[in-house]
């Protein structure tokens, strides 16, 4: 096949029965040659310019120019099809994983009433297990040691509430009167420059606010009823969590052997190692946040006491428990302290309390946290904020409280699986041993055996 100029007749057609071999510009074996030496040794005229539209020798003006892009090759199409196929497979896998996550989330939401006491019970067990283990190592029966530790824990909580409640009851009325006086000061401030609002205008705004509240009285009542129901459910969940914590610290050492015994010899070391890692991570989180909360509550409480701010102990306790919701909890507890200082002592004292809170939190974040996080897990601050935001938006205060431990456990599982994929054998301890299940029909126990490939295995 030969190219010809568009709009012109081919003066040298290929004879019938002959074959055009070699592609454009190359005649078949039986075609007469032009532009060179023919078979008889003679010469012919110059060959025609075999060019496309717009190329050299085209008498017409082309409507396009030659590009600098390279001409496509056969490999381009093959690679494009391979890339499209890989993209389609990856998209299908992503859709399946997303659908599985949605289903898992839906199932967890349906069973959340059952899961919440279990999770809270595990958190209580991480606090109660060290003293229980101490008593059991000194010969105490498991049931007696667990019961004593749990009763002491409940006594401490009850004593703390007994100390806080009278202070709150005694000072709430005083704070309410001070808040009313503060509102009167705000009203006088609005009547002066730069607002220059008279008393009638302020009264109109107050009346509008009251009318808005009255118009939404039914909704507010519904919210109050929902809040009372939530408080009742919360107390019930706490009671169930305490009971579950008792069984966890009493029978908890049997859990990992039982779980590992349900798997085969190859999976048992991974089950045992991952269970131990998740438990130690959860325990380390509780210890770290308790230490951080104690330091924050101590120094902020001392600052409140020095400047004679009321509700020192309740605010210190709130600061302590706020530490279990990293970043967000400290901010909320500090805001309460500054607000009460503003109502009771004025703007100057509130500004000083704000400086104390900010200083304590800076010391915590830049000095204390790096030290204690070296002993446990480490989550980036952005991950913590996103986890708290997602947990609070999905499950409220409980979600904000549980979001960081859950994120830490997910990180532990991810790192373990990543190490397995990289061939690093995370189930093997530093001494070259791994956990394995041993026993018979009467029961199973965990033993430490040399890992395969080590000096003892």
C-alpha angles and dihedrals in degrees: 000000000000133000120241132190112270113259094019131104121248104248094189108048119182108258117245113267094026124107127227104224129180101032131261118358095015117099124218122262094264097042118105113254122236132192101033140026116336128206093276093052093255127126131237135200124285115288118253118260105262099207137142129240112304094014127121112302096022104135091206126076110253121231093217139036134226114276128221092230115110119251114262120259131207090254091063094065093044092050092046090053091048091049092048090050092050091047092051092049092048091048091051091049091049091050091050092049091048091049090049091051091050091051092047091050091049092050092047090050091053092049095039092109088061098037097051096065089045093053093045089047090054090051091051089047092056088058096042099041100076095058090040091052090049092054094045092052088055094057103271116143114252095243095047094046092049093047094049094048092047093049091050090050092051090047091054092050092047092048091050091052090047090055096045101042098064092048092051092046093049097047102037092079091049092049091049091054090048090049090053090050089049091053089052089053090050090052092052090047091053090052091059130064137333093024099034093189115170124224093258093057092048089049090053091053091048091049090050090052091049092048090050091052092048092048090054095041093116092052091047090050090050091051090049091050090048090049092051090049090049090051090051092049090047092054090048091050091049091052092050090046091054091050092048090048088057091055092043094056092041099047101016096107089063094056101078095046090049093047093046091047090061090065135060127267092266096052098039096079091051093047092049095044094047092047091052092047094051092047093049090047092051091047091048091051092053092048093048096048092044090054092047091047092049093052092047093047093047099052097036089048091051089052092050091048094049092054093043096243112167126242093036097159096043091049091048091051090048089051090050095053091040088064089070087069099058119223095348096056094050090050093051094046091049091049091054091051093050092046094052091046089052093051096044106033107018139244098308095054091044090054091051092049089050089054091049092050091047092048093049092049091049091052089048095049099042102033113017101037096052090051098050095038089061087072096050144014125327125215123181116248091241090055090049093051093047091047093050091046093050093044095048093047092050103037107011121225093348090053092051090050095048099036098086096046089048091049089049092052091048089051091051093051091046093051092047093051090045091054091049091052090050092051096244097132101226090184090071115088125223092264092057096256132118135199116260135175119246132174143080140251091304094062147308132251134187119248134182112239131173111269118243112267095027126110091264099039 
